[in-house]
Amino acid sequence: QVQLVESGGGLVQAGGSLRLSCAVSGIISRITAMYWHRQAPGKQRELVATITSSGSTDYAASAKGRFTISRDNVQNTVYLQMNNLKPEDTAVYYCHVDRLLYGVIHNYWGQGTQVTVSS
């Protein structure tokens, strides 16, 4: 199994920064892409950022230019650096990884970390 533990959330004023971390443990071989999602109250969960095994990244339009996803394959950790935070960034942030095993992608999720941005 694969376990994911997020950290780094909290309360920050608009314009501030936070760095989220997601530590991956367990059977971590064959992990491919890693992702950050978020879910605001009353809204559907949305994909915020993606990083592939080769380091290619992609971002939601709302995150481009402000958020940076990165991964440390030695520490088995994925990060989300969030700058110039806005009140609309308030949400529970979840990390998610894909693990490719015998041609099937298995998804694993963390428990989430709350980010609250005050105006």
N, C-alpha and C positions, 0 to 999 in steps of 0.2 A: 504494500500500500504506500501511498504518498500522502504526507501531511504538509499543510501549508499554514503558516502563522504570520498574520499581518501585524505590523506595528507602525507607530509614527503619527497616527491620527491625533486630532485634538481641536482646540478652539483657537482661531487666529482671526485677526482683523483683515478686512478687505485690503488687498495690496500686499499682504504678507506671503510667506512661503512655508511649505511643509515638505518633508521628504518621507514618503511611505516606504516601508521595507516589507518583503515577504520572504520568509525563510522556508525553504523546501527541504524536507527530510524524508527518510524512508527509502523505498526502492526508487532511486532517482535516475537510473539509467534510462536512456531512450526518451528523455524529456525533450520535446521539440519547442514549439512556440510557448511563450508566456504572455500573459495579458493582465491588464487592470480594467475592471469594470466599476461602475458605480450605480447606486440606486437611491434616488431622492424620495422623500415621503410622497406617496400617491402616484409615483411614476414607475415606468418599467425600467428594469436594469438596462444600462447602456454600456457598450464597449467604449473605453476611453483611449487605450493605447495597447499596441501589440509589438512584441519583439520576437523575431524568429531565432532559430538556433544559429544562424549565420550573422545575426546582429542587425538585420534589417528591421526598420521600425515603421510604424504607421499610427496615425492619431485621428481621433474624431475632430471634426472641424472646431468644436468648442475648446479643444485642448491644444491645438496647433499653435506654436509660438510661445506657449506658456508652460506646458508640461514636457518632461523628458523621461522616457522609459529607458532603463538600462538593466543589464544583468551581469552578475559575477558568477561564472560557471565553476569557479573554485570554491566559493562560499555557498554556491547553490542558492543564490538570493536574487530576487528581482526588485528593482527600485522604481519609484515614481517621484521625480522631483517636480513639485508644483510651485510655480511662481506667479506673482500678480493674481492671487486668488480673489475670486468674486463670490458674493453671497450665493449665486446660483451654482457654485461648485459644492455647496453643502449637500452631503450624501454619505451613505455608507459605501466605502470603497472595498472591493473584493479583488483578490488576485486569483488567477486561474492558470493552470498549466495543462498542456496536452502531453500525453505519453503515448508514443507509437509502439504497439506491441503486436507482433504477428499481423501486421497490416491493418490493425484496428486502432483508432485513436480513442484513448481513455481520457476523460476530463476529471480534473481534481480542483476543488475550490477551498479557499480559506473561509474563515468565519466572519471576516469583515472588520473594518476599523472605521470609526465615525470621524468624519471631517466636518467641522462647523465653521463657517466663515461669517463673521458679523460685519454689518455695514457701518 
